[in-house]
């Protein structure tokens, strides 16, 4: 696409950006979306610059990548579909013969088969939720000034946060310099810029129109665009190194980048159980402590959970999973005593630390004081579990 130095710049930013580093571990460990988005962009680039008869395979691979991506982060990959449609219009003269289109379509349907089967086996669960999102919540609506302002803040935060870990005048200056190196040599980078524009503008329009989920969008919604975003910045930096004084600017950027990112990464990797981000090991220990404690007294119990941002679905699954395992091994009662249909004297409360919103956790704990008295408490990292006697 440009040069080895551009590749090294992009790889260094992607490897040592604290936000990329932590997000990839939070979403899953590791998330394949960073790789899949890079592959998709590469396949589209090969189509863009290749001769028609030599790029048929890349059309098939691009469609396959989109289908696989929908499994791992549909909130991000869903806009790959209109993105690919727009790209196909741009590259319509290079569209493959019908045979390859049919093969690509079969691959795409094959990747969706597990979700389609799951949907039909569970009373159209996915289809109903999708319809409810579109029709019930009216997820896609007209654009207002407020939405435009909020989305502009969000997209700039995503861009600056993944490359710089922060915002400010220096960040704006470097981003402007990088972009100007591409637009200043427009004939040279015309194909590059059109492909980047399709890759970025399509989801920007989509997420601006999308106002479901109470109007909220989170970083992981756009994880499928972070790697091309970094490459876009690196392309400008790589071009800058070809000009007088450019190496100095790039060196200053990496000095600034290293100061912002290396210490947080070191702290993350050397964190103790009490200070590290919550992991599945902590969650399983907390859930099993509840079951072990309840089994000691052979009692049925209720559970109430606080998880930022107040969505306890992960623990619903963990209690079901561990309870089912225990039931098969040693317990006769359903889920080893866990009851959801009636209030019982024994109540276990489980909550995770919520540094961004301590007032929410405090309000939840105040409500629990009026429900039950704490008899015993245990901590697992940043998770606290309490056995209470219902008042």
N, C-alpha and C positions, 0 to 999 in steps of 0.2 A: 504493500500500500504506500510506503514511503521509504523508510530506511531502518537499519538495525537499531540505530540510536533511538528512534521513535518507539520501537518495540521495547527496548530496555527501559525507557522512561515510563511507558504504560505499565509494564510488568512490575516495576519498582513501586509505583503509586498503588497498584492493585494489591500488592503483597503487604505493604506497610501502612496503608490507610487504616487507622484505628476503627473507623466506622464500618468499613468493609470487613475488616477482621472480626469484629464482634457480631455484626449482623449475620454473617455467614454461619456463625456458630449458634446464634439464637434461633434462626429459622429452622435449621436442621444441622446435623453435624457430619459432614459439611453439606451445604446446599448445592445441588447440581446446577441451579439456575445461572450462576456466574459462568460456568463452562458452556452451558447450552446457549446462552445469549451470545457468547463470543463465537461459537460455532455457527449460529444462525447468521450473524453479521458477516462472517467469513464466507459462507456459502453465497450470500447475496452479492458480496463484493466480487467473487469469482464469476458469477453470472454477469455482473456489470462490465467487467473488463475482458471476459473471454469471448471466443468465437462461438457462434451458435451451435455448431455440431459437436463442440468439445465440452459443453456445459450442461448437457441433459441430466447427467447424474446429480449435479448440484441442485437442480430444481427438486428432484426427488428427496435429496438429503435435507433441503430446507423445509419441505412439507413434513418430513418425518420428525425433524427437530421441533417444529411447532407443536405437533401432536404429543410428543414426549413432554415438552415443557408444560402443557396444560395439566399434566398429572402432578407436577411438583409445585407450581404456584400459579394457579389459574387466574388469580387477581392481577397478576403481572402479564402472563402469557396470553390472556384473552385478547389483548390488542395487537398481538402478532398476526391475527387473522386479517383485520382490515389493513394492517401495515403491509402484509404480503400481497393483498389485493391491489393496493396502490402501487407497490413495487412492480407487480405483474403488468399493470397498465403502462408504466414507464418503460418496461423492458418487453413490451408486447411483440416486438420484432424478433425476439430471441426465445419466445415460448416454444417448448419442446413439442414433438409430434404427439398425437392422441395417445399412443401406446404408453408413453412416459407419464402423461397426465393421469391415465388410468392407474398405473402402478403407484404413483404418488397418492392418489385418492384412496387406494386400497391400504396403503401403509397408514394413512391418516385415520381411516376407520378402524384399523387394527389397534392403533394406540388408544382409541376411545372405547374399544370393546369392553375392557374391565369396568369402566364407569357406567356404560350402558347396561351391562348385566347387573351391576350393583343396584342401579336405579330400578330395574324391573323386579328384582328380588325383594326390594324394600318399598313396594307400593308407590313407585314413581317419586321417591323422596327428593332426588336431585332436581327432577323436572319441576316438581311443585315448588321447591324453594326458588328455583330460577324464575318461574312465572310470578311468584310472590314478590320477588325483588323488582322485576320489571313492571308489573301491573299494580301490585299492592302498595309497595313503597314508592312507586314511580321513580325508579333509580335515575333515569335520564330525563332531565328537565331543562327548561330555558336557562340561559346564563344571566346572572345579575351582576351588578357592580361589586357587591360583597364577595360573590363567588370568584370573580376574576381577581380581586385583590388577594383573597386567601390562597387561591391556586398559584398566583405569581410568587407569593412568599414561600409556598411549599416547594415549588420547582427550583427556585433559587437556592433554598436551603438544601435540597437534595444535591444540586450541582456543587455548591461550595463545600458542603459537609463531607462528601465522599473524596474530594480532591484536596481540601485544605483543613478540615476539622475546625470550622469556625467561619466567621464572616468578617468583613471589614474592608477598608480602603485598599490595602495591599492585595487582597483576594480579587477584588473587582478589577484592579489594575492588571494583574497577571492574567486573569481570564480574558480581558479585553485585548491584551497583547497577543495571546495565543490565537484568539479568533481573527484578529487583524492580519496575522501572518497567512491565514488561509484565504480570507476574502481579498487581501491585497494582491494575491496571485490567483485570481479567479479562474482564468483559462486553465491553469495547471491543476487546480483542485476542483474543477466543475463537477466531475462525477462523484468525487468524495463528498462534496457538500450536499449534492442532491440525495445521495444515499443516507447521509447523516440526518438530513432534514426529514426524510420519510420515516426514519427510525425514531426520531424524537418528536416530531410534530404530531404524528398520528396518536401516540398515547397521551400527549399533552391535551389535544382536543378531546380525546375520550375521557380522561380523568376530569377535565373541566366540565363536561356535560354530565358526568356521573355524580349524582348527589345522593345515592343510597347510603346505607350504613350511617344514617344521621348526618350525612355530609362530610364524614371523616374519611381521610385517606392516610395510610401509614407508610413508612419507609419501605416496608417489604412489598408493598403493592408495585413498586417500581424497580424491584431488584433485577428484573430482566433487562434493564437498560443501563445499569451502572458501568459495566465493562465497556460498551461502546462509548459511553459518556467520557470515561477516562481516556479511551483511545482518541477521541475527538480533541481533548485538551493536549494529549501527548503529541498529536500530529502537528499542532501549532508550535509546541515547544521544540519538536524535532526540526521543523523548518527554521526556527529561530537560531538553532545552532549553526546553520549554514551562513549566517551573516555576522558581520563584525560586532563584537560585544555581546552576541547572543549567548555564548557559553557562560558569560558572567551572570546574566539574568537567570539562566537555567540553574546554575550553581547556587545562586541566592535563593531560588525557589526551593531547592532540595534541602538547603540549610534550614529554612523556615519550616518546611514539611517535616524534617526529622525532629526538630525541637518540639513540634506539636504532637507528633504521633508515637515516637519511640518510647517515651516515658509511660504514657498510658498503656501501651502494649506490654511493657515490662511489668507494670503493676498488675495487669490482668493475668499474666502468666504466672506470677509469683503470689497471687492472692491466696489467702487462707480460706478454709471452709466457711468461716464467718463473714468474709468480705467478698468472696467471689460471687459472680452471678449464680442464681439458683440453677441447679442441675437436676437431671432425672434421678440421680442417686439420692439426693436430699428428699425429693418428693416421695420416692418409694419408701425410704426410711420412715418418713412421717406417716404415710398411709399404713404401713405395717405396724408402727407403734400403736396406732389406734386399734387395729385388729388384735394385736397381742395383749394390750391392756384390757380390752373388752373380754377376751377369752379367759384371762386370769380370774375374772369375777363371773364368768358364764352369764353374761347379761346382753340383752338386746339394746340397741342404741340408735340415736340419730346423729347426723353429721351436718355442720354448717361451715361453709368455706368462704374465705375472702381471697380473691386473686385479682391483682391489678390487670385490667381496668374493670373489676367487679364482674368477671365472667368465669364461673367455676367449672366450665365444661371439661377441662383437662383432668380435674380431680374426680369428676363423675366417672370418667373413663378409668382412671387409675384405681378407684375403689371397686368398680365393677370387675376390672381385670384381676386384681389381687384377691378380691372376695371369691371370684369364680375358681381361681387356682386353689385357694384354701378349702373351698367347699368340696372340690373333687378329691382333696388329699386327706382332710381331717374333720371338717365341719359338716354337720348335718343341716343346721338351719340355713335358709337361703342367705347367701353372702355373709355367712358367719355372724349373723346377728344384726347386720345393718338393715334398718327399716326406714322407708321413706313415706309410708302411707299414714302414719299416725305419730303424734308427739309422745315421746317416752321420757321417763325420769332421767335417763343418762344421755347427755348431749356432749359430743366432741366438737370443739371449734378449732379450725385450722386456718391460719392466715399467713400470707407472705408479706415481707416488708414492702412498703410502697413509698420510697423516698420522694418521687415527683409529686405525690398527692397524699401527704400524711394526714390531712384533714379527713379524707374519705375513710382511711383505715380507722382513725380515731372515732369517727361517727359510728362505724360498724361495731367497734369494741364497746362503745357506750350503750348501744342497743343490746348487745349481748349481756351486759351487766343486769339489765332488767329481765333477762330470760333465764339465766342460770348462774350459780355460784361456782367459781373455779376451785376444784379439789386437787388437781395435779397438773403440772405443766412440764413440757419437754421441748427442746429446741434442736433443730437440724439445719445448720447453716443459718439462712435468713427465713426459715420456716418455723413457726411456733405452733405447737399442738397442745390443747387443753382439754382435760376431762372436767365436765361441769355437772352439777346436780340441778336439774330444772326446778325453778321456783314455783 
